[in-house]
Amino acid sequence: MKKVLVLTPILPYPPDDGSRLRTYQVLKFLSKRFTVDLISFYLETEDLVAARDFLKQFCKDIYLLSQGKTRQSKYKLFFYSVDKEKRKEISNIIREKKYDVIQAEKVVSLVYLDTDILKNYKVVLDSWGIDSEISFQIYKMQKNFFSKFLSYLKYLRHYYSELFLLSQINYFVAITDKSYNFYSKHFKNKKIFLVPNAVDLEYFCSDKDISVEKGRISFVGIMNFLPNIDAVMFFCKEVVPQLRKKIDFKFYIIGKNPTKEVLNLANGKDIIVTGEVKDIKEHFLKSEVIVIPLRMGSGLRNKVIQAMACGKTVVVTKDATEGLNVEDNVNILIANTPEEFVEKILLALNNKELNLKIGENARKYVEENFSYDVVEKKWFKVYDEIFSSNNNSK
């Protein structure tokens, strides 16, 4: 049986957010065909015993390395930092185990593969999105000239450092058509695949025992993640005041690790910050409408396809539909300005028949494109082509 190493900067346990969920799905699918080992970095606060117990169902050997305190330097030309001792440790594991393929989760993982390994092993990057995109978005949002200039310099460091790392490998797995096109533009002679995230359709589904609460609008996400913070700040400051003039509602901000800025949005009346919850699905199902007003970040947003799988009407920005071939007013509602959000939310809340129809279409769309079966087959096709290729053959 072929041996595959998955290298990830984020411990894929518990699989309760986008980055952890992606790697969890990779391990779940690949372990059906290959012997899979895992090298993962971890935070000191994480439960390593529980993580090992969970991950051993997919992985033969598990190597966990502390993230430590490696930080980016503001003055170095290269954007990414690396712990050289950990890179040496990872290199020794790879040479000892002689893997057939190394799959790096997220571009930052590539800094932990030395030149010899990049040259002599089949290395595939599972990108999660264009890494430097968020630096570009931060630059665009700056108002002060000096801050904008510094942000632009940081973006250039990030962008060219990313391109340098990508140039070292021959195989890319893009998560959306946007990242696929990015790799195709810059690396015409590389092998590029497109594999989206999957949705557990048995879990994310309707439940007649959970009642919808009238006027409930919800946002779900990790609430110390900058794009999510920006999304709820935008919604509360620019959409909520207009919405109050039209209807009675309650807006729920759901997700762990809310920052002080997010906690301060709660007013005890129509804005509720829940913090971490046990069952995200329950909160999807209790809501009449899910809003995803993301203006930053990149990649396929799990929260969007999970809410759609629950048969919910989701009101999203165009940016939040990256990787989705959806139709406005058919299986989703698209809004970009505060006025458009108010219009689309009112459309969903005031037209029950339309709300239900969009939710039904959303569920069908996810079933056809993001089921475990559909995505698993895409991963197997990726590896069939990698193993048949002569690039980086050992």
C-alpha positions as a LaTeX table, in Angstrom:
\begin{tabular}{lrrr}
\hline
Residue & $x$ (\AA) & $y$ (\AA) & $z$ (\AA) \\
\hline
Met1 & 0.00 & 0.00 & 0.00 \\
Lys2 & 1.30 & 3.47 & $-0.92$ \\
Lys3 & 2.46 & 5.69 & 1.95 \\
Val4 & 1.25 & 9.29 & 2.21 \\
Leu5 & 2.38 & 11.94 & 4.68 \\
Val6 & 0.01 & 14.80 & 5.50 \\
Leu7 & 1.81 & 17.85 & 6.91 \\
Thr8 & $-0.37$ & 20.55 & 8.46 \\
Pro9 & 0.28 & 23.73 & 10.46 \\
Ile10 & $-3.00$ & 23.35 & 12.40 \\
Leu11 & $-4.02$ & 20.32 & 14.47 \\
Pro12 & $-7.12$ & 18.84 & 12.76 \\
Tyr13 & $-8.93$ & 18.26 & 16.04 \\
Pro14 & $-11.64$ & 18.97 & 16.84 \\
Pro15 & $-12.75$ & 19.35 & 13.18 \\
Asp16 & $-14.97$ & 22.32 & 14.00 \\
Asp17 & $-13.68$ & 25.09 & 11.74 \\
Gly18 & $-12.61$ & 25.49 & 8.13 \\
Ser19 & $-8.91$ & 24.69 & 8.40 \\
Arg20 & $-9.30$ & 21.74 & 10.78 \\
Leu21 & $-12.26$ & 20.38 & 8.84 \\
Arg22 & $-10.37$ & 20.42 & 5.53 \\
Thr23 & $-7.47$ & 18.36 & 6.90 \\
Tyr24 & $-9.85$ & 16.01 & 8.72 \\
Gln25 & $-11.60$ & 15.29 & 5.43 \\
Val26 & $-8.26$ & 14.73 & 3.67 \\
Leu27 & $-7.26$ & 12.16 & 6.31 \\
Lys28 & $-10.68$ & 10.50 & 6.22 \\
Phe29 & $-10.68$ & 10.06 & 2.44 \\
Leu30 & $-7.01$ & 9.20 & 1.83 \\
Ser31 & $-6.88$ & 6.61 & 4.64 \\
Lys32 & $-9.35$ & 4.47 & 2.68 \\
Arg33 & $-6.72$ & 3.81 & 0.01 \\
Phe34 & $-3.32$ & 4.58 & 1.50 \\
Thr35 & $-1.27$ & 4.25 & 4.66 \\
Val36 & $-1.41$ & 7.79 & 6.03 \\
Asp37 & 0.93 & 9.41 & 8.55 \\
Leu38 & 0.35 & 12.86 & 10.03 \\
Ile39 & 2.77 & 15.58 & 11.09 \\
Ser40 & 0.88 & 18.43 & 12.72 \\
Phe41 & 1.82 & 21.51 & 14.67 \\
Tyr42 & $-0.21$ & 22.25 & 17.78 \\
Leu43 & $-0.90$ & 24.96 & 20.33 \\
Glu44 & $-0.03$ & 24.44 & 24.00 \\
Thr45 & $-3.71$ & 24.78 & 24.95 \\
Glu46 & $-4.86$ & 21.88 & 22.77 \\
Asp47 & $-5.82$ & 18.44 & 24.09 \\
Leu48 & $-3.22$ & 16.16 & 22.51 \\
Val49 & $-4.48$ & 12.96 & 24.15 \\
Ala50 & $-7.98$ & 13.44 & 22.74 \\
Ala51 & $-6.49$ & 14.48 & 19.39 \\
Arg52 & $-4.40$ & 11.31 & 19.12 \\
Asp53 & $-7.34$ & 9.11 & 20.09 \\
Phe54 & $-9.47$ & 10.73 & 17.39 \\
Leu55 & $-6.86$ & 10.84 & 14.62 \\
Lys56 & $-5.56$ & 7.28 & 15.02 \\
Gln57 & $-8.66$ & 5.99 & 13.22 \\
Phe58 & $-7.14$ & 7.49 & 10.05 \\
Cys59 & $-3.39$ & 7.68 & 10.69 \\
Lys60 & $-0.78$ & 4.99 & 11.26 \\
Asp61 & 1.83 & 7.24 & 12.85 \\
Ile62 & 1.14 & 10.68 & 14.32 \\
Tyr63 & 3.87 & 13.24 & 14.99 \\
Leu64 & 2.84 & 16.35 & 16.93 \\
Leu65 & 5.15 & 19.37 & 17.08 \\
Ser66 & 4.69 & 22.48 & 19.19 \\
Gln67 & 4.14 & 25.68 & 17.21 \\
Gly68 & 6.41 & 27.51 & 19.61 \\
Lys69 & 6.83 & 31.27 & 19.27 \\
Thr70 & 8.16 & 31.64 & 15.74 \\
Arg71 & 7.03 & 35.03 & 14.47 \\
Gln72 & 7.23 & 36.94 & 11.22 \\
Ser73 & 9.79 & 39.71 & 11.08 \\
Lys74 & 8.61 & 43.07 & 9.79 \\
Tyr75 & 12.01 & 43.65 & 8.24 \\
Lys76 & 12.82 & 40.35 & 6.53 \\
Leu77 & 12.29 & 40.19 & 2.79 \\
Phe78 & 10.79 & 36.68 & 3.02 \\
Phe79 & 7.30 & 36.72 & 4.53 \\
Tyr80 & 7.23 & 33.26 & 6.13 \\
Ser81 & 9.21 & 32.24 & 9.20 \\
Val82 & 10.49 & 28.76 & 10.00 \\
Asp83 & 11.83 & 26.90 & 13.02 \\
Lys84 & 14.95 & 25.29 & 11.55 \\
Glu85 & 15.15 & 22.59 & 14.23 \\
Lys86 & 11.61 & 21.47 & 13.49 \\
Arg87 & 12.33 & 21.49 & 9.76 \\
Lys88 & 15.29 & 19.20 & 10.43 \\
Glu89 & 13.09 & 16.93 & 12.56 \\
Ile90 & 10.46 & 16.74 & 9.81 \\
Ser91 & 13.12 & 16.04 & 7.18 \\
Asn92 & 14.50 & 13.16 & 9.25 \\
Ile93 & 11.03 & 11.61 & 9.58 \\
Ile94 & 10.45 & 11.86 & 5.83 \\
Arg95 & 13.79 & 10.30 & 4.93 \\
Glu96 & 13.29 & 7.49 & 7.41 \\
Lys97 & 9.74 & 6.66 & 6.31 \\
Lys98 & 10.31 & 7.13 & 2.54 \\
Tyr99 & 6.82 & 8.37 & 1.68 \\
Asp100 & 5.40 & 8.04 & $-1.82$ \\
Val101 & 3.63 & 11.41 & $-1.57$ \\
Ile102 & 3.86 & 14.34 & 0.84 \\
Gln103 & 0.71 & 16.44 & 1.04 \\
Ala104 & 1.29 & 19.89 & 2.52 \\
Glu105 & $-1.79$ & 21.58 & 3.95 \\
Lys106 & $-1.58$ & 25.35 & 3.35 \\
Val107 & 1.40 & 27.03 & 1.70 \\
Val108 & 3.18 & 27.79 & 5.00 \\
Ser109 & 3.83 & 24.04 & 5.42 \\
Leu110 & 6.21 & 24.17 & 2.46 \\
Val111 & 8.81 & 26.10 & 4.48 \\
Tyr112 & 9.29 & 22.93 & 6.56 \\
Leu113 & 10.39 & 20.88 & 3.55 \\
Asp114 & 14.06 & 21.29 & 2.69 \\
Thr115 & 15.36 & 21.65 & $-0.86$ \\
Asp116 & 16.38 & 18.00 & $-1.19$ \\
Ile117 & 12.91 & 16.77 & $-0.23$ \\
Leu118 & 11.18 & 19.24 & $-2.54$ \\
Lys119 & 13.39 & 18.02 & $-5.37$ \\
Asn120 & 13.16 & 14.26 & $-4.80$ \\
Tyr121 & 9.66 & 13.64 & $-3.46$ \\
Lys122 & 6.22 & 14.04 & $-4.94$ \\
Val123 & 4.89 & 17.03 & $-2.98$ \\
Val124 & 1.31 & 18.19 & $-3.42$ \\
Leu125 & $-0.01$ & 21.41 & $-1.92$ \\
Asp126 & $-3.58$ & 21.51 & $-0.63$ \\
Ser127 & $-3.79$ & 25.28 & $-0.64$ \\
Trp128 & $-7.03$ & 26.24 & 1.22 \\
Gly129 & $-6.99$ & 29.43 & $-0.89$ \\
Ile130 & $-4.62$ & 32.13 & $-2.13$ \\
Asp131 & $-2.53$ & 32.76 & 0.97 \\
Ser132 & $-1.57$ & 36.38 & 0.20 \\
Glu133 & $-5.15$ & 37.39 & $-0.63$ \\
Ile134 & $-5.94$ & 38.52 & 2.90 \\
Ser135 & $-2.87$ & 40.81 & 2.93 \\
Phe136 & $-4.16$ & 42.40 & $-0.26$ \\
Gln137 & $-7.63$ & 42.87 & 1.24 \\
Ile138 & $-6.19$ & 44.47 & 4.38 \\
Tyr139 & $-4.21$ & 46.85 & 2.17 \\
Lys140 & $-7.35$ & 47.84 & 0.23 \\
Met141 & $-9.30$ & 48.58 & 3.42 \\
Gln142 & $-6.72$ & 50.98 & 4.90 \\
Lys143 & $-7.76$ & 54.66 & 4.96 \\
Asn144 & $-4.61$ & 56.32 & 6.28 \\
Phe145 & $-1.97$ & 56.88 & 3.56 \\
Phe146 & 0.97 & 55.72 & 5.67 \\
Ser147 & $-0.89$ & 52.61 & 6.89 \\
Lys148 & $-1.95$ & 51.86 & 3.33 \\
Phe149 & 1.64 & 52.15 & 2.10 \\
Leu150 & 2.97 & 49.81 & 4.82 \\
Ser151 & 0.15 & 47.34 & 4.16 \\
Tyr152 & 1.00 & 47.34 & 0.48 \\
Leu153 & 4.65 & 46.55 & 1.20 \\
Lys154 & 3.54 & 43.69 & 3.46 \\
Tyr155 & 1.27 & 42.39 & 0.73 \\
Leu156 & 4.13 & 42.41 & $-1.80$ \\
Arg157 & 6.34 & 40.45 & 0.63 \\
His158 & 3.53 & 37.97 & 1.17 \\
Tyr159 & 2.68 & 37.65 & $-2.53$ \\
Tyr160 & 6.22 & 37.07 & $-3.83$ \\
Ser161 & 7.14 & 34.79 & $-0.92$ \\
Glu162 & 4.08 & 32.70 & $-1.70$ \\
Leu163 & 4.99 & 32.50 & $-5.39$ \\
Phe164 & 8.53 & 31.43 & $-4.51$ \\
Leu165 & 7.31 & 28.56 & $-2.33$ \\
Leu166 & 4.78 & 27.47 & $-4.94$ \\
Ser167 & 7.47 & 27.39 & $-7.62$ \\
Gln168 & 9.25 & 24.60 & $-5.72$ \\
Ile169 & 6.51 & 21.97 & $-6.26$ \\
Asn170 & 4.70 & 20.35 & $-9.18$ \\
Tyr171 & 1.24 & 19.52 & $-7.83$ \\
Phe172 & $-1.47$ & 21.86 & $-6.57$ \\
Val173 & $-4.94$ & 21.16 & $-5.21$ \\
Ala174 & $-7.06$ & 24.30 & $-5.45$ \\
Ile175 & $-10.16$ & 24.62 & $-3.30$ \\
Thr176 & $-11.99$ & 27.06 & $-5.60$ \\
Asp177 & $-11.92$ & 28.13 & $-9.24$ \\
Lys178 & $-10.31$ & 31.43 & $-8.17$ \\
Ser179 & $-7.25$ & 29.72 & $-6.68$ \\
Tyr180 & $-7.22$ & 27.25 & $-9.60$ \\
Asn181 & $-6.99$ & 30.17 & $-12.04$ \\
Phe182 & $-4.28$ & 31.81 & $-9.90$ \\
Tyr183 & $-2.08$ & 28.70 & $-10.09$ \\
Ser184 & $-2.83$ & 28.21 & $-13.79$ \\
Lys185 & $-1.76$ & 31.78 & $-14.54$ \\
His186 & 1.57 & 31.57 & $-12.72$ \\
Phe187 & 2.49 & 27.90 & $-13.20$ \\
Lys188 & 1.47 & 26.77 & $-16.66$ \\
Asn189 & 3.55 & 23.57 & $-16.61$ \\
Lys190 & 2.39 & 22.33 & $-13.20$ \\
Lys191 & $-0.37$ & 19.82 & $-12.50$ \\
Ile192 & $-3.36$ & 21.59 & $-10.94$ \\
Phe193 & $-6.50$ & 19.97 & $-9.52$ \\
Leu194 & $-9.74$ & 21.36 & $-8.13$ \\
Val195 & $-11.18$ & 19.68 & $-5.02$ \\
Pro196 & $-13.73$ & 21.52 & $-2.85$ \\
Asn197 & $-14.59$ & 20.90 & 0.78 \\
Ala198 & $-17.21$ & 18.29 & 1.56 \\
Val199 & $-20.30$ & 18.50 & 3.76 \\
Asp200 & $-21.56$ & 15.78 & 6.08 \\
Leu201 & $-25.08$ & 15.62 & 4.67 \\
Glu202 & $-26.27$ & 13.18 & 7.32 \\
Tyr203 & $-25.46$ & 15.71 & 10.03 \\
Phe204 & $-26.21$ & 19.00 & 8.27 \\
Cys205 & $-29.84$ & 18.40 & 7.36 \\
Ser206 & $-33.33$ & 19.44 & 8.38 \\
Asp207 & $-34.75$ & 18.28 & 11.73 \\
Lys208 & $-38.48$ & 18.50 & 12.44 \\
Asp209 & $-37.80$ & 18.50 & 16.19 \\
Ile210 & $-36.05$ & 21.88 & 15.97 \\
Ser211 & $-38.42$ & 24.82 & 15.52 \\
Val212 & $-37.61$ & 27.97 & 13.57 \\
Glu213 & $-37.67$ & 31.15 & 15.66 \\
Lys214 & $-39.48$ & 34.00 & 13.94 \\
Gly215 & $-37.21$ & 36.89 & 13.03 \\
Arg216 & $-34.02$ & 35.06 & 13.96 \\
Ile217 & $-30.99$ & 35.97 & 11.81 \\
Ser218 & $-27.66$ & 34.25 & 12.47 \\
Phe219 & $-23.98$ & 34.44 & 11.60 \\
Val220 & $-21.63$ & 31.54 & 12.41 \\
Gly221 & $-17.84$ & 31.60 & 12.58 \\
Ile222 & $-14.67$ & 31.58 & 14.68 \\
Met223 & $-14.97$ & 35.00 & 16.25 \\
Asn224 & $-11.32$ & 35.93 & 16.68 \\
Phe225 & $-10.72$ & 35.48 & 12.93 \\
Leu226 & $-10.32$ & 38.88 & 11.26 \\
Pro227 & $-12.67$ & 38.30 & 8.27 \\
Asn228 & $-15.45$ & 37.15 & 10.64 \\
Ile229 & $-14.89$ & 40.12 & 12.96 \\
Asp230 & $-15.06$ & 42.49 & 10.00 \\
Ala231 & $-18.25$ & 40.79 & 8.76 \\
Val232 & $-20.21$ & 41.19 & 12.01 \\
Met233 & $-18.92$ & 44.72 & 12.61 \\
Phe234 & $-20.10$ & 45.69 & 9.13 \\
Phe235 & $-23.48$ & 44.03 & 9.65 \\
Cys236 & $-24.12$ & 45.51 & 13.10 \\
Lys237 & $-22.99$ & 49.02 & 12.25 \\
Glu238 & $-24.37$ & 49.40 & 8.74 \\
Val239 & $-27.17$ & 46.86 & 8.24 \\
Val240 & $-28.79$ & 46.49 & 11.67 \\
Pro241 & $-29.74$ & 50.20 & 12.07 \\
Gln242 & $-31.60$ & 50.12 & 8.75 \\
Leu243 & $-33.20$ & 46.75 & 9.50 \\
Arg244 & $-34.56$ & 48.01 & 12.85 \\
Lys245 & $-36.71$ & 50.52 & 10.97 \\
Lys246 & $-38.39$ & 47.71 & 9.02 \\
Ile247 & $-38.92$ & 44.65 & 11.26 \\
Asp248 & $-38.43$ & 43.11 & 14.68 \\
Phe249 & $-35.58$ & 40.60 & 14.69 \\
Lys250 & $-32.75$ & 39.12 & 16.71 \\
Phe251 & $-29.26$ & 38.81 & 15.28 \\
Tyr252 & $-27.17$ & 35.98 & 16.73 \\
Ile253 & $-23.37$ & 35.99 & 16.44 \\
Ile254 & $-22.42$ & 32.35 & 17.01 \\
Gly255 & $-18.91$ & 31.00 & 17.45 \\
Lys256 & $-16.04$ & 30.48 & 19.84 \\
Asn257 & $-13.36$ & 32.94 & 20.92 \\
Pro258 & $-15.27$ & 36.23 & 20.43 \\
Thr259 & $-12.96$ & 39.21 & 20.85 \\
Lys260 & $-13.78$ & 42.11 & 23.16 \\
Glu261 & $-14.80$ & 44.08 & 20.08 \\
Val262 & $-17.34$ & 41.39 & 19.15 \\
Leu263 & $-18.60$ & 40.94 & 22.72 \\
Asn264 & $-19.28$ & 44.68 & 22.91 \\
Leu265 & $-21.75$ & 44.37 & 20.03 \\
Ala266 & $-24.21$ & 42.50 & 22.27 \\
Asn267 & $-26.94$ & 44.82 & 23.56 \\
Gly268 & $-29.24$ & 42.43 & 25.43 \\
Lys269 & $-32.03$ & 43.15 & 22.95 \\
Asp270 & $-31.61$ & 42.37 & 19.27 \\
Ile271 & $-27.88$ & 41.49 & 19.07 \\
Ile272 & $-26.79$ & 38.34 & 20.92 \\
Val273 & $-23.22$ & 37.00 & 21.09 \\
Thr274 & $-23.35$ & 33.34 & 22.12 \\
Gly275 & $-19.70$ & 32.35 & 22.23 \\
Glu276 & $-18.95$ & 28.67 & 21.62 \\
Val277 & $-21.96$ & 26.38 & 21.16 \\
Lys278 & $-22.22$ & 22.59 & 21.25 \\
Asp279 & $-24.26$ & 22.16 & 18.09 \\
Ile280 & $-23.91$ & 24.61 & 15.20 \\
Lys281 & $-26.58$ & 22.77 & 13.22 \\
Glu282 & $-29.19$ & 23.56 & 15.87 \\
His283 & $-28.50$ & 27.27 & 15.45 \\
Phe284 & $-28.71$ & 27.02 & 11.67 \\
Leu285 & $-32.08$ & 25.30 & 11.94 \\
Lys286 & $-33.51$ & 27.76 & 14.48 \\
Ser287 & $-32.79$ & 30.67 & 12.13 \\
Glu288 & $-35.10$ & 32.04 & 9.47 \\
Val289 & $-32.14$ & 33.48 & 7.60 \\
Ile290 & $-28.36$ & 32.98 & 7.73 \\
Val291 & $-26.22$ & 35.98 & 6.81 \\
Ile292 & $-22.59$ & 35.74 & 5.67 \\
Pro293 & $-21.50$ & 39.36 & 5.03 \\
Leu294 & $-17.83$ & 38.50 & 4.45 \\
Arg295 & $-15.68$ & 41.15 & 2.81 \\
Met296 & $-12.28$ & 39.56 & 3.49 \\
Gly297 & $-10.60$ & 36.17 & 3.23 \\
Ser298 & $-10.53$ & 33.61 & 0.46 \\
Gly299 & $-11.42$ & 30.01 & $-0.24$ \\
Leu300 & $-14.60$ & 27.98 & 0.03 \\
Arg301 & $-16.58$ & 28.98 & 3.13 \\
Asn302 & $-17.79$ & 25.92 & 5.01 \\
Lys303 & $-20.41$ & 27.95 & 6.86 \\
Val304 & $-22.13$ & 28.76 & 3.56 \\
Ile305 & $-22.43$ & 25.20 & 2.26 \\
Gln306 & $-23.28$ & 23.84 & 5.73 \\
Ala307 & $-26.17$ & 26.29 & 6.10 \\
Met308 & $-27.32$ & 25.49 & 2.56 \\
Ala309 & $-27.21$ & 21.77 & 3.40 \\
Cys310 & $-29.58$ & 22.49 & 6.30 \\
Gly311 & $-32.05$ & 23.88 & 3.78 \\
Lys312 & $-31.58$ & 27.48 & 4.87 \\
Thr313 & $-31.81$ & 30.68 & 2.89 \\
Val314 & $-28.35$ & 32.23 & 3.05 \\
Val315 & $-27.73$ & 35.91 & 2.31 \\
Val316 & $-24.10$ & 36.37 & 1.29 \\
Thr317 & $-21.71$ & 38.83 & $-0.27$ \\
Lys318 & $-20.39$ & 38.00 & $-3.72$ \\
Asp319 & $-16.97$ & 37.41 & $-2.12$ \\
Ala320 & $-18.45$ & 34.71 & 0.12 \\
Thr321 & $-19.63$ & 32.72 & $-2.91$ \\
Glu322 & $-16.06$ & 31.96 & $-4.04$ \\
Gly323 & $-15.99$ & 28.36 & $-5.25$ \\
Leu324 & $-19.78$ & 28.19 & $-5.62$ \\
Asn325 & $-21.69$ & 28.15 & $-8.89$ \\
Val326 & $-24.85$ & 29.49 & $-7.25$ \\
Glu327 & $-27.77$ & 31.51 & $-8.63$ \\
Asp328 & $-29.06$ & 34.61 & $-6.90$ \\
Asn329 & $-32.74$ & 34.32 & $-5.91$ \\
Val330 & $-32.69$ & 30.61 & $-6.83$ \\
Asn331 & $-30.54$ & 28.78 & $-4.27$ \\
Ile332 & $-28.98$ & 31.73 & $-2.44$ \\
Leu333 & $-29.44$ & 35.48 & $-1.99$ \\
Ile334 & $-26.53$ & 37.79 & $-2.85$ \\
Ala335 & $-26.06$ & 41.23 & $-1.30$ \\
Asn336 & $-23.04$ & 43.51 & $-1.11$ \\
Thr337 & $-24.22$ & 46.87 & 0.24 \\
Pro338 & $-26.12$ & 47.51 & 3.49 \\
Glu339 & $-29.21$ & 48.41 & 1.45 \\
Glu340 & $-29.01$ & 45.15 & $-0.50$ \\
Phe341 & $-28.70$ & 43.15 & 2.71 \\
Val342 & $-31.82$ & 44.80 & 4.10 \\
Glu343 & $-33.68$ & 44.16 & 0.84 \\
Lys344 & $-32.70$ & 40.47 & 0.62 \\
Ile345 & $-33.34$ & 39.75 & 4.31 \\
Leu346 & $-36.81$ & 41.31 & 4.06 \\
Leu347 & $-37.45$ & 39.31 & 0.89 \\
Ala348 & $-36.71$ & 36.07 & 2.73 \\
Leu349 & $-38.56$ & 36.95 & 5.95 \\
Asn350 & $-41.68$ & 38.32 & 4.27 \\
Asn351 & $-42.08$ & 35.57 & 1.67 \\
Lys352 & $-42.25$ & 32.20 & 3.40 \\
Glu353 & $-42.83$ & 30.28 & 0.17 \\
Leu354 & $-39.75$ & 31.81 & $-1.47$ \\
Asn355 & $-37.70$ & 31.24 & 1.69 \\
Leu356 & $-38.57$ & 27.54 & 1.70 \\
Lys357 & $-37.96$ & 27.16 & $-2.04$ \\
Ile358 & $-34.51$ & 28.75 & $-1.89$ \\
Gly359 & $-33.67$ & 26.47 & 1.05 \\
Glu360 & $-34.80$ & 23.38 & $-0.87$ \\
Asn361 & $-32.75$ & 24.39 & $-3.91$ \\
Ala362 & $-29.75$ & 25.09 & $-1.67$ \\
Arg363 & $-29.90$ & 21.60 & $-0.17$ \\
Lys364 & $-30.14$ & 20.02 & $-3.63$ \\
Tyr365 & $-27.17$ & 22.03 & $-4.88$ \\
Val366 & $-24.97$ & 20.89 & $-1.98$ \\
Glu367 & $-26.06$ & 17.26 & $-2.39$ \\
Glu368 & $-24.99$ & 17.34 & $-6.04$ \\
Asn369 & $-21.63$ & 19.05 & $-5.53$ \\
Phe370 & $-20.28$ & 18.67 & $-1.98$ \\
Ser371 & $-21.29$ & 15.27 & $-0.63$ \\
Tyr372 & $-18.62$ & 13.01 & 0.88 \\
Asp373 & $-19.01$ & 10.64 & $-2.07$ \\
Val374 & $-18.50$ & 13.37 & $-4.69$ \\
Val375 & $-15.45$ & 14.93 & $-3.01$ \\
Glu376 & $-13.86$ & 11.60 & $-2.08$ \\
Lys377 & $-13.86$ & 10.56 & $-5.76$ \\
Lys378 & $-12.13$ & 13.83 & $-6.67$ \\
Trp379 & $-9.34$ & 13.13 & $-4.16$ \\
Phe380 & $-8.86$ & 9.60 & $-5.50$ \\
Lys381 & $-8.60$ & 10.99 & $-9.03$ \\
Val382 & $-5.92$ & 13.46 & $-7.86$ \\
Tyr383 & $-3.80$ & 10.65 & $-6.45$ \\
Asp384 & $-4.32$ & 8.39 & $-9.46$ \\
Glu385 & $-2.82$ & 11.14 & $-11.63$ \\
Ile386 & 0.00 & 11.93 & $-9.20$ \\
Phe387 & 1.10 & 8.29 & $-9.02$ \\
Ser388 & 0.98 & 7.96 & $-12.80$ \\
Ser389 & 3.16 & 11.07 & $-13.24$ \\
Asn390 & 6.95 & 11.01 & $-13.55$ \\
Asn391 & 7.48 & 14.39 & $-11.87$ \\
Asn392 & 9.52 & 14.22 & $-8.65$ \\
Ser393 & 9.75 & 10.44 & $-8.88$ \\
Lys394 & 12.02 & 9.02 & $-6.21$ \\
\hline
\end{tabular}
